């Protein structure tokens, strides 16, 4: 089997995709296991809190994947929010 000769950007995109699929499987399993345990005690508030926390983690992962795959810069300041970069950004 021959390893493809991709540029570094394509390798980053491939690794980000592979790890995001693996991470999604782990988070789904964790959520299902946690809900199953808490369901026995009818602790619905705890289930909701864990679900919201996992949604926050998934959102952070998706944002970091977007930053890893594309050349982007995000800045927050008192003046507001600024995002730059993308496919048209000059390569280093």
URDA-V11500 format. One record per backbone hydrogen bond with DSSP energy under -1.0 kcal/mol. NH is the residue of the N-H (numbers start at 0). CO is the residue of the C=O. E is the energy in kcal/mol with one decimal. If there is no record, write none. Layout:
nh;co;e
NH;CO;E
NH;CO;E
This chain:
nh;co;e
5;3;-1.1
10;6;-1.7
11;7;-2.5
12;8;-2.2
13;9;-2.5
14;10;-2.8
15;11;-2.5
16;12;-2.1
17;13;-2.6
18;14;-2.8
19;15;-1.9
20;16;-2.0
21;17;-2.0
22;18;-2.7
23;19;-2.3
24;20;-1.8
25;21;-2.0
26;22;-2.8
27;23;-2.2
28;24;-2.2
29;25;-2.6
30;26;-2.5
31;27;-2.4
32;28;-2.4
33;29;-2.6
34;30;-2.6
35;31;-2.0
36;32;-1.9
37;33;-2.6
38;34;-2.1
41;38;-1.0
42;37;-2.0
43;41;-1.2
46;42;-1.8
47;43;-2.3
48;44;-2.3
49;45;-2.4
50;46;-2.2
51;47;-2.4
52;48;-2.1
53;49;-2.5
54;50;-2.1
55;51;-2.0
56;52;-2.1
57;53;-2.5
58;54;-2.2
59;55;-2.2
60;56;-2.4
61;57;-2.4
62;58;-2.2
63;59;-2.4
64;60;-2.4
65;61;-2.0
66;62;-1.8
67;63;-2.0
68;64;-2.4
69;65;-1.8
71;69;-1.3
72;83;-2.7
74;81;-2.8
76;79;-2.4
81;74;-2.5
83;72;-2.3
85;70;-3.3
88;85;-1.1
